[in-house]
Amino acid sequence: MTTTLEFDLFSFMTRPIRINLPFCLYHVFSRTNPGEIAFHDARDRNKFLFYLVKYSTLFEYRIHAFCLMPNHFHLLLESAQSAGLSELMRRLLTAYTIYFNRRHERYGHLFQGRFKSLVVDKTQYLISLSRYIHLNPTTISSRVKAETYSGSSLPFYIVGNDPPWLFTKEILSWFDGNRKQYAQYISEGLTEETKPTIFRQRFIGGEKFSQRIYQRMNALNTTGSKGDKAASIRKDHERKKADSIVDLVAEYCGVEKDLIRSCARPAFQVGKARSLAIYILREHIPWTNDAIAKYFGLKSSDTILYHLKKVNEDPELRILLDEIQKSIKL
C-alpha cells in the first residue's frame, strides 16, 4: 500500500487555524516524538480507547473508526452539537500521557506538538478515508494483516461484536450492512490508490466543500443566526447543569452553595466542596479550564489543576466524590 498520504499528513509546515464546527466529520491524527513508542501493548491501547470513549461521550462525538499504530494514531470522529474538538483532544492526550508516563516511568510530552485534524467531505470521503485508516497496519510490514490488527476498528467491522461506542452503522450502510463486502473493499485497497484530496492543509475535499465550511463558520459568528441561537441554548443548558452540580455538592458537604462559587478565601469545608464541585463539573460538562475558572470566579485557570490534584490525592475526598457521583442525575 502506498504511504504517500501518511507522509503528507504528518509533514504540514504551517499551523492553520483549527476548525471547530458542530455536525462535522474530522480525520484526527498525531505522531509521537522521534524515537518514542506510544502503544507498547494491548494495555496501552485499551487505556487510550478508554479515554477516547470517555471524552467522546462527554463532548458528544461519534467514533467511526480508529487505528492505533506504535508511534501514531488515526481517528475518524464526527461532532454533534458540540464543536469542542480541541478540548476533547486536549483532555484525551493529557490523560493518556499522564497514564503512559506513570506506567513506563518517563517524563514530558509523548506526542509532537498539536494534534492535526482535517475536515472531511463526508458524502465523498467517508468510505475511502475509513479504508485508508484501516489499512495503516499494512505499512509496517507486508506480513501484517489489517483485518486482524488488534489496534484497529477494522476487526469489528468485519467480524462484528461492535462495542456500543463504535459507530459502524453508517459506513456499513454503504454496503447494505454486508461485512464481507466491506472486507472485500478493504482488500481492494491494498492494490489501489487510497490517497484522498487534501485541500489547503485543512480539508479532505475540494474547493466547493471548503467554501461551504467557511460559510458555516461565518454563520456561527453572525449575531442572531441559527447557529448563534443554538449555541446560546446549549450554554444555558450547560449552565443549569453546572448549577445543579454545585447544589448537590453543597448538600453533601453541608455548606452554602453560594459560598462555593463566591467566597474568595473559603473556609476548610467550603474549600473541599469547591474542589469537589470543580472536579465533578469537569467530568460532566464540556467546558475548558478557562470556562470553569470563570464560572467559579477564579482569576486563573491554573487554579483548576490545583483543585483536580487536591481531589485525586485526598482519600477522604475520593470517597465523598464516589458518593456524590452515584447521586448525579444530569
C-alpha positions in Angstrom: 0.0 0.0 0.0 1.2 3.5 -0.7 2.3 5.6 2.2 2.2 8.9 0.4 -0.9 10.2 2.3 0.8 9.4 5.6 3.8 11.5 4.6 1.6 14.4 3.5 -0.4 14.3 6.7 2.5 14.4 9.1 4.6 17.0 7.2 2.4 20.1 7.5 4.7 23.2 7.5 2.2 25.7 8.8 -0.3 25.9 11.7 -3.7 26.7 10.1 -6.4 27.8 12.5 -8.3 24.9 14.0 -11.8 24.4 12.6 -14.3 23.5 15.3 -17.8 23.1 14.0 -20.9 21.1 15.1 -22.1 18.3 12.9 -18.7 17.9 11.1 -16.6 14.9 10.2 -12.9 15.0 11.2 -9.8 13.0 10.5 -7.6 13.4 13.5 -4.1 12.2 13.8 -0.9 12.7 15.8 2.6 11.2 15.9 4.9 10.7 18.8 8.2 12.5 19.4 11.0 10.9 17.3 12.0 7.5 18.6 9.1 7.2 21.0 6.5 4.4 21.1 3.0 5.4 22.2 1.4 2.0 22.3 3.5 -0.9 23.6 0.8 -3.4 24.1 -2.9 -4.1 24.5 -2.9 -2.4 27.9 -1.8 0.9 26.4 -4.2 0.7 23.5 -7.1 -0.1 25.8 -6.3 2.8 28.1 -6.2 5.2 25.1 -9.5 3.9 23.9 -10.9 4.2 27.4 -10.1 7.9 27.5 -11.2 8.3 23.8 -14.6 6.9 24.7 -14.9 8.9 27.9 -14.3 12.2 26.3 -16.0 11.5 23.0 -19.1 10.7 25.1 -18.7 13.9 27.1 -18.3 16.1 24.0 -21.0 14.1 22.1 -18.7 12.9 19.3 -19.2 9.7 17.3 -16.2 7.4 16.8 -16.5 6.0 13.2 -13.0 4.4 13.0 -9.6 4.3 14.7 -6.2 2.8 14.2 -3.5 2.9 16.9 -0.1 2.4 15.4 3.1 2.1 17.6 4.2 5.7 17.0 1.0 7.4 15.8 -2.8 7.2 15.6 -5.7 8.0 13.3 -9.3 8.7 14.4 -12.4 9.3 12.4 -14.7 11.4 14.6 -17.9 13.3 14.0 -19.2 16.1 16.1 -22.8 16.6 17.1 -24.0 19.9 18.6 -20.7 20.4 20.5 -17.8 21.9 18.5 -15.2 21.2 21.1 -12.7 19.1 19.2 -9.7 20.9 20.6 -10.8 20.5 24.2 -11.7 16.8 23.6 -8.3 16.0 22.2 -6.5 18.1 24.8 -8.1 16.1 27.6 -7.6 12.8 25.8 -3.9 13.3 25.1 -3.2 14.8 28.6 -4.9 11.9 30.4 -3.2 9.3 28.2 0.2 10.9 28.6 -0.1 11.0 32.4 -1.1 7.3 32.4 1.7 6.4 29.9 4.4 8.3 31.8 3.5 6.7 35.1 3.4 3.2 33.7 6.6 3.5 31.6 8.5 5.7 34.1 9.1 8.6 31.7 8.5 12.3 31.7 7.4 15.1 29.3 5.3 15.2 26.2 4.6 12.0 24.3 3.2 13.4 21.1 4.6 16.0 18.8 3.1 19.5 19.2 -0.5 19.9 18.4 -2.6 17.1 17.1 -3.6 17.6 13.5 -7.2 17.5 12.1 -8.7 17.7 8.6 -12.4 18.5 8.0 -13.8 15.7 5.8 -16.3 16.0 3.0 -18.5 13.2 4.4 -20.5 12.5 1.3 -17.4 12.0 -0.8 -14.7 10.6 1.5 -16.3 8.8 4.5 -15.8 5.3 3.0 -12.4 5.9 1.3 -11.0 7.5 4.4 -12.2 4.6 6.6 -10.3 2.3 4.2 -7.1 4.4 4.5 -7.3 4.4 8.3 -8.0 0.7 8.4 -5.1 -0.2 6.0 -2.5 1.7 8.1 -1.1 -1.5 9.7 0.0 -2.8 6.3 2.6 -0.1 6.2 4.5 -1.8 9.0 5.2 -5.0 7.0 3.6 -6.9 4.2 3.1 -9.7 6.7 0.8 -7.6 8.9 -2.8 -8.3 8.1 -5.1 -5.3 8.6 -8.2 -7.4 9.3 -6.6 -9.0 12.4 -4.7 -6.0 13.7 -5.9 -5.6 17.3 -5.2 -1.8 17.5 -7.8 -1.0 14.8 -11.6 -0.9 14.5 -11.4 -3.0 11.3 -11.9 -6.3 13.1 -15.2 -5.0 14.5 -16.3 -4.0 11.0 -15.5 -7.4 9.6 -16.4 -9.8 12.4 -19.0 -7.9 14.3 -19.4 -7.7 18.1 -19.1 -3.9 17.8 -18.7 -2.1 21.2 -21.6 0.3 21.8 -19.3 3.3 21.4 -18.1 2.4 17.9 -20.5 3.7 15.2 -20.1 1.2 12.4 -23.6 1.5 11.1 -23.2 4.4 8.7 -20.1 3.1 6.9 -21.5 -0.4 6.6 -24.8 1.0 5.3 -22.9 1.8 2.1 -22.5 -1.9 1.7 -26.1 -2.7 2.8 -24.7 -3.8 6.1 -22.8 -6.6 4.5 -19.5 -7.0 6.4 -18.0 -9.3 3.8 -18.5 -6.7 1.1 -16.7 -4.1 3.3 -13.9 -6.6 3.9 -13.6 -7.0 0.1 -13.5 -3.2 -0.3 -10.6 -3.1 2.2 -8.8 -5.8 0.4 -9.0 -4.0 -2.9 -7.3 -1.0 -1.3 -4.1 -3.0 -1.0 -3.5 -2.6 -4.7 -5.4 0.7 -5.3 -4.5 4.4 -4.8 -6.1 5.3 -1.4 -4.9 8.9 -1.1 -7.9 11.4 -0.8 -7.7 15.0 -1.8 -6.1 17.3 0.8 -7.1 20.9 0.1 -5.4 23.9 1.8 -4.0 21.7 4.6 -7.4 21.8 6.2 -9.8 19.7 4.2 -10.3 16.3 2.7 -12.5 17.7 0.0 -12.4 20.3 -2.8 -13.0 24.0 -3.3 -16.7 23.9 -3.1 -16.6 21.9 0.1 -14.2 24.3 1.7 -16.4 27.2 0.7 -19.4 25.6 2.5 -17.3 25.1 5.6 -16.2 28.8 5.6 -19.9 29.8 5.1 -20.9 27.7 8.1 -18.1 29.3 10.2 -19.3 32.8 9.2 -22.9 31.9 10.0 -21.9 30.8 13.5 -20.1 34.1 14.1 -23.1 36.2 12.9 -25.2 37.5 15.8 -28.8 36.4 15.6 -28.0 33.4 13.3 -29.5 30.0 13.9 -26.1 28.8 15.0 -25.8 31.7 17.4 -29.2 30.9 18.9 -28.4 27.2 19.1 -25.1 27.9 20.9 -26.9 30.2 23.4 -29.4 27.5 24.2 -26.6 25.0 24.7 -24.8 27.4 27.0 -27.9 27.9 29.1 -28.3 24.1 29.4 -24.7 23.7 30.5 -25.0 26.5 33.0 -28.0 24.8 34.6 -26.1 21.5 34.8 -23.2 23.3 36.5 -25.6 24.9 39.0 -27.2 21.6 39.8 -23.7 20.1 40.4 -22.9 22.9 42.9 -26.3 22.4 44.6 -25.6 18.7 45.0 -22.1 19.2 46.3 -23.3 21.9 48.8 -25.9 19.5 50.1 -23.4 16.6 50.6 -20.8 18.9 52.2 -23.3 20.9 54.4 -22.2 24.3 53.1 -24.0 27.2 51.5 -24.0 26.8 47.7 -23.3 30.5 47.1 -20.1 30.2 49.1 -18.7 27.5 46.8 -18.6 30.0 44.0 -18.3 33.4 45.6 -16.0 33.1 48.6 -12.6 34.4 47.7 -10.8 32.7 50.7 -13.1 29.7 51.5 -13.0 28.0 54.9 -11.8 24.4 55.0 -15.1 22.7 54.4 -16.1 25.2 51.7 -12.7 24.7 50.0 -13.2 21.0 49.9 -16.7 21.5 48.4 -15.3 23.8 45.8 -12.6 21.2 44.8 -15.2 18.5 44.5 -17.6 20.7 42.5 -14.8 21.7 40.1 -13.8 18.0 39.7 -17.3 16.8 39.0 -18.2 19.7 36.7 -15.2 19.0 34.6 -16.2 15.4 34.3 -19.8 16.2 33.2 -19.7 19.4 31.2 -17.5 20.0 28.1 -16.0 23.3 29.3 -12.4 24.4 29.1 -10.5 25.1 32.3 -10.8 28.8 31.5 -14.6 28.5 31.3 -14.7 26.6 34.6 -12.4 29.2 36.3 -14.7 32.0 35.1 -17.8 30.2 36.4 -16.2 29.9 39.9 -14.9 33.4 39.8 -11.2 32.3 39.9 -8.5 34.5 38.5 -6.5 31.8 36.7 -7.3 28.5 35.0 -4.2 27.2 36.7 -6.2 27.0 39.9 -8.4 24.3 38.3 -5.4 22.0 38.1 -4.8 22.6 41.9 -8.3 21.5 42.7 -8.2 18.4 40.5 -4.9 17.4 42.1 -6.4 18.0 45.6 -9.3 15.6 45.0 -7.0 13.0 43.4 -4.6 13.0 46.3 -7.1 13.2 49.2 -8.6 9.7 50.1 -11.4 11.3 52.1 -12.4 13.5 49.1 -12.2 10.5 46.8 -14.7 8.6 49.0 -17.0 11.6 49.1 -16.6 12.0 45.3 -17.7 8.5 44.7 -20.8 9.0 46.9 -21.8 12.2 45.1 -21.1 10.7 41.6 -23.6 7.9 42.3 -26.3 10.5 43.1 -25.8 12.6 39.9 -28.7 12.6 37.5 -27.9 15.1 34.8 
